[in-house]
């Protein structure tokens, strides 16, 4: 090791700029160069401009689907995460079964399962419940709701709602493990101290444990949101007009495969790089505050 370091020092003295070259973020420069090239084509090529105009609506829907799905996944994941650290046998068992089963199934399969199995079963259940309410309730404020439930049709549930439900249900299992790890990272003495002050278990969890745990899990949650933005492309199998599906449509209507998928890749990369920059900034700020 000493010989190697001495050799490197001698080389840096002979060729001073070699050390500086090693410090240059070449990967970032390559990505920047490719991005500049695509931007140049977007401004100079009518084919790229047409693809961009056609695909930009998919970017908006991709962001919308990701935000709604991730927000829902956070709520479900927090509930399941609390179950994973609960001493209640039923709560713990149900949460553990959900997490282990869902994490063992591909997200694409879950999305399709929700769209074509869970949604029809839910509609049939609501129809039966609405019919039963209409039979047993002669009058009342729930009559309108019961009538709507009884007449609900599977066609009334669009594919976008099914895709969001499937994506949220799949990611909630992963968020549950993030929340579980964050809760368990808090010193056990803090829970005992809160209980000794007269707090109930739920009060201690709400006011003492969870605020600290959430601060610790913010960076992992940010990384999971980035992963969800990429995995949102899976809902294209349901013909939801997000970015990937619009890419398929644009290729089919123009037969411009190269330009279409270059533009799709560029748009995804822009979104992911911006989100990654935000997550890194959050991680640095959290490290400084700690």
C-alpha positions as CSV (number, residue, x, y, z in Angstrom):
1,X,0.0,0.0,0.0
2,X,2.8,2.4,0.9
3,X,4.6,1.7,-2.4
4,X,1.4,2.3,-4.3
5,X,0.8,5.6,-2.6
6,X,4.3,6.7,-3.3
7,X,4.0,5.8,-6.9
8,X,0.8,7.8,-7.2
9,X,2.4,10.8,-5.6
10,X,5.4,10.6,-8.0
11,X,3.0,10.3,-11.0
12,X,1.0,13.3,-9.8
13,X,4.1,15.3,-9.5
14,X,5.2,14.4,-13.0
15,X,1.8,14.9,-14.5
16,X,0.0,17.4,-12.2
17,X,-3.4,17.2,-14.0
18,X,-3.9,13.4,-13.5
19,X,-5.1,13.8,-9.9
20,X,-7.6,16.5,-11.0
21,X,-8.9,14.2,-13.8
22,X,-9.6,11.5,-11.3
23,X,-11.8,13.9,-9.3
24,X,-13.9,14.9,-12.2
25,X,-17.5,13.4,-12.1
26,X,-17.3,11.9,-15.5
27,X,-20.6,10.0,-15.1
28,X,-22.4,13.3,-14.5
29,X,-20.7,14.9,-17.6
30,X,-21.7,12.0,-19.8
31,X,-25.3,12.2,-18.6
32,X,-25.2,16.0,-19.1
33,X,-23.8,15.6,-22.6
34,X,-26.5,13.1,-23.6
35,X,-29.1,15.4,-22.2
36,X,-27.8,18.4,-24.1
37,X,-27.9,16.2,-27.3
38,X,-31.5,15.3,-26.7
39,X,-32.4,18.9,-26.0
40,X,-30.7,19.9,-29.2
41,X,-32.8,17.4,-31.1
42,X,-36.0,18.6,-29.4
43,X,-35.3,22.2,-30.7
44,X,-34.1,21.3,-34.2
45,X,-36.0,18.1,-35.2
46,X,-39.7,18.1,-36.0
47,X,-39.9,14.4,-35.2
48,X,-38.6,14.9,-31.7
49,X,-40.8,18.0,-31.2
50,X,-43.8,16.0,-32.2
51,X,-42.9,13.2,-29.9
52,X,-42.3,15.6,-27.0
53,X,-45.7,17.4,-27.5
54,X,-47.4,14.0,-27.6
55,X,-45.7,12.6,-24.5
56,X,-45.7,15.6,-22.2
57,X,-49.3,14.7,-21.1
58,X,-48.0,11.3,-19.9
59,X,-45.5,13.1,-17.7
60,X,-48.2,14.9,-15.9
61,X,-50.3,11.7,-15.4
62,X,-47.2,9.8,-14.3
63,X,-46.5,12.4,-11.6
64,X,-50.2,12.5,-10.5
65,X,-50.4,8.7,-10.3
66,X,-47.1,8.5,-8.3
67,X,-48.2,11.2,-5.8
68,X,-51.6,9.7,-5.1
69,X,-50.3,6.2,-5.0
70,X,-47.4,7.1,-2.7
71,X,-49.6,9.1,-0.4
72,X,-52.0,6.2,0.0
73,X,-49.1,3.8,0.4
74,X,-47.7,5.9,3.2
75,X,-51.0,5.7,5.2
76,X,-51.4,2.0,4.7
77,X,-47.7,1.4,5.3
78,X,-47.8,3.3,8.6
79,X,-50.7,1.2,9.8
80,X,-49.0,-2.0,8.8
81,X,-45.7,-0.8,10.2
82,X,-47.4,-0.1,13.6
83,X,-48.8,-3.6,13.4
84,X,-45.3,-5.1,12.8
85,X,-44.1,-3.7,16.2
86,X,-47.4,-4.2,18.0
87,X,-47.7,-6.7,20.9
88,X,-51.3,-7.5,19.8
89,X,-51.1,-10.9,18.3
90,X,-54.0,-10.4,15.8
91,X,-52.7,-7.0,14.6
92,X,-49.1,-8.3,14.3
93,X,-50.2,-11.5,12.5
94,X,-52.4,-9.7,10.0
95,X,-49.7,-7.1,9.3
96,X,-47.0,-9.7,8.9
97,X,-49.0,-11.8,6.5
98,X,-49.8,-8.8,4.4
99,X,-46.2,-7.6,4.3
100,X,-44.6,-11.0,3.6
101,X,-47.2,-12.0,0.9
102,X,-47.2,-8.7,-1.0
103,X,-43.4,-8.3,-1.0
104,X,-43.2,-11.8,-2.4
105,X,-45.4,-11.0,-5.5
106,X,-44.2,-9.0,-8.5
107,X,-45.7,-5.5,-8.6
108,X,-46.9,-6.1,-12.1
109,X,-48.9,-9.1,-11.0
110,X,-50.4,-7.2,-8.1
111,X,-51.5,-4.4,-10.4
112,X,-53.2,-6.8,-12.8
113,X,-54.7,-8.8,-9.9
114,X,-56.2,-5.6,-8.4
115,X,-57.6,-4.5,-11.8
116,X,-59.2,-7.8,-12.8
117,X,-59.8,-9.7,-9.6
118,X,-60.0,-7.4,-6.5
119,X,-62.0,-4.6,-8.3
120,X,-64.8,-6.9,-9.7
121,X,-65.1,-8.7,-6.3
122,X,-65.4,-5.4,-4.5
123,X,-68.1,-4.1,-6.9
124,X,-70.0,-7.4,-6.4
125,X,-69.7,-7.0,-2.6
126,X,-70.9,-3.4,-2.7
127,X,-73.9,-4.5,-5.0
128,X,-74.9,-7.1,-2.5
129,X,-74.5,-4.8,0.5
130,X,-76.5,-2.0,-1.3
131,X,-79.3,-4.5,-2.2
132,X,-79.5,-5.7,1.4
133,X,-79.7,-2.1,2.7
134,X,-82.5,-1.3,0.3
135,X,-84.5,-4.3,1.5
136,X,-84.0,-3.6,5.2
137,X,-84.2,0.2,5.1
138,X,-87.6,1.6,4.1
139,X,-86.6,5.2,4.4
140,X,-83.6,7.1,5.8
141,X,-80.6,9.2,4.9
142,X,-78.7,6.1,3.7
143,X,-81.2,5.2,1.0
144,X,-79.3,7.3,-1.6
145,X,-76.0,5.6,-0.7
146,X,-77.6,2.2,-0.7
147,X,-79.1,2.8,-4.2
148,X,-75.8,3.9,-5.6
149,X,-74.0,0.9,-4.2
150,X,-76.7,-1.5,-5.6
151,X,-76.4,0.1,-9.1
152,X,-72.6,0.3,-9.2
153,X,-71.2,-1.2,-12.3
154,X,-67.7,-2.5,-12.9
155,X,-67.5,-0.1,-15.9
156,X,-67.8,2.8,-13.5
157,X,-64.4,2.0,-12.0
158,X,-61.9,3.2,-14.6
159,X,-58.5,1.7,-15.1
160,X,-56.7,4.7,-13.6
161,X,-58.3,4.1,-10.2
162,X,-57.5,0.4,-10.4
163,X,-53.9,1.2,-11.3
164,X,-53.5,3.6,-8.4
165,X,-55.1,1.1,-5.9
166,X,-52.8,-1.7,-7.1
167,X,-49.7,0.4,-7.0
168,X,-50.4,1.8,-3.6
169,X,-51.3,-1.6,-2.1
170,X,-48.0,-3.1,-3.5
171,X,-45.8,-0.3,-2.2
172,X,-47.5,0.0,1.2
173,X,-45.8,-3.3,2.2
174,X,-42.4,-1.9,1.5
175,X,-43.2,1.3,3.4
176,X,-44.4,-0.8,6.3
177,X,-40.9,-2.2,6.7
178,X,-39.4,1.3,6.4
179,X,-41.6,2.5,9.2
180,X,-41.0,-0.6,11.3
181,X,-37.2,-0.1,11.0
182,X,-37.6,3.6,11.9
183,X,-39.7,2.8,15.0
184,X,-37.4,0.1,16.2
185,X,-34.4,2.4,15.8
186,X,-35.7,4.6,18.6
187,X,-34.2,3.7,22.0
188,X,-36.6,1.6,24.0
189,X,-36.0,3.8,27.0
190,X,-38.0,6.6,25.4
191,X,-41.1,4.5,25.3
192,X,-40.6,3.5,28.9
193,X,-40.0,7.1,30.0
194,X,-43.2,8.2,28.2
195,X,-45.2,5.5,29.8
196,X,-43.8,6.4,33.2
197,X,-45.1,10.0,32.7
198,X,-48.6,8.5,32.4
199,X,-49.0,8.3,28.6
200,X,-50.8,5.5,27.1
201,X,-49.1,3.3,24.4
202,X,-50.8,5.2,21.6
203,X,-50.0,8.6,23.1
204,X,-46.3,7.7,23.5
205,X,-46.2,6.3,20.0
206,X,-47.9,9.4,18.6
207,X,-46.1,12.2,20.5
208,X,-42.7,10.6,21.3
209,X,-41.7,7.7,19.0
210,X,-43.3,8.5,15.7
211,X,-42.0,12.1,15.3
212,X,-38.4,10.8,15.7
213,X,-38.9,7.8,13.6
214,X,-40.4,9.7,10.7
215,X,-37.4,12.1,10.7
216,X,-35.1,9.1,10.3
217,X,-37.1,7.4,7.6
218,X,-37.6,10.4,5.3
219,X,-34.5,9.7,3.1
220,X,-35.6,6.0,2.6
221,X,-39.1,7.2,1.8
222,X,-37.7,9.6,-0.7
223,X,-35.8,6.7,-2.4
224,X,-39.0,4.7,-2.5
225,X,-40.9,7.5,-4.1
226,X,-38.3,7.6,-6.9
227,X,-38.7,3.8,-7.3
228,X,-42.5,4.3,-7.5
229,X,-42.1,6.9,-10.3
230,X,-40.2,4.3,-12.3
231,X,-42.5,1.5,-11.4
232,X,-45.5,3.6,-12.5
233,X,-44.6,2.6,-16.0
234,X,-46.0,-0.9,-15.1
235,X,-49.6,0.5,-15.2
236,X,-49.2,0.8,-19.0
237,X,-50.5,-2.8,-19.1
238,X,-53.9,-1.4,-18.1
239,X,-53.8,1.0,-21.0
240,X,-53.5,4.0,-18.6
241,X,-52.2,6.9,-20.7
242,X,-49.1,7.5,-18.7
243,X,-45.6,8.2,-20.2
244,X,-44.7,4.6,-21.2
245,X,-48.1,3.9,-22.7
246,X,-48.1,7.1,-24.7
247,X,-44.6,6.1,-25.9
248,X,-46.1,2.9,-27.3
249,X,-48.9,4.8,-28.9
250,X,-46.5,7.4,-30.4
251,X,-44.3,4.7,-31.9
252,X,-47.4,3.0,-33.4
253,X,-48.7,6.1,-35.0
254,X,-45.4,7.5,-36.3
255,X,-43.3,4.4,-36.6
256,X,-40.4,6.5,-35.2
257,X,-39.1,4.0,-32.6
258,X,-35.7,5.7,-32.1
259,X,-37.0,9.2,-31.6
260,X,-39.9,8.1,-29.4
261,X,-38.0,6.0,-26.9
262,X,-35.2,8.5,-26.8
263,X,-37.7,11.2,-25.7
264,X,-39.4,8.8,-23.2
265,X,-36.0,7.9,-21.7
266,X,-35.0,11.6,-21.5
267,X,-38.3,12.6,-19.7
268,X,-38.0,9.8,-17.2
269,X,-34.3,10.6,-16.6
270,X,-35.1,14.3,-16.0
271,X,-37.8,13.4,-13.4
272,X,-35.6,10.8,-11.6
273,X,-32.5,13.1,-11.5
274,X,-34.5,16.0,-10.1
275,X,-36.0,13.7,-7.4
276,X,-32.6,12.2,-6.6
277,X,-31.1,15.6,-6.2
278,X,-33.9,16.5,-3.8
279,X,-33.4,13.3,-1.8
280,X,-29.6,13.9,-1.5
281,X,-30.3,17.4,-0.3
282,X,-32.7,16.1,2.3
283,X,-30.2,13.5,3.5
284,X,-27.5,16.2,3.9
285,X,-29.8,18.5,5.8
286,X,-30.9,15.6,8.1
287,X,-27.3,14.7,8.8
288,X,-26.4,18.3,9.7
289,X,-29.4,18.7,12.0
290,X,-28.5,15.4,13.8
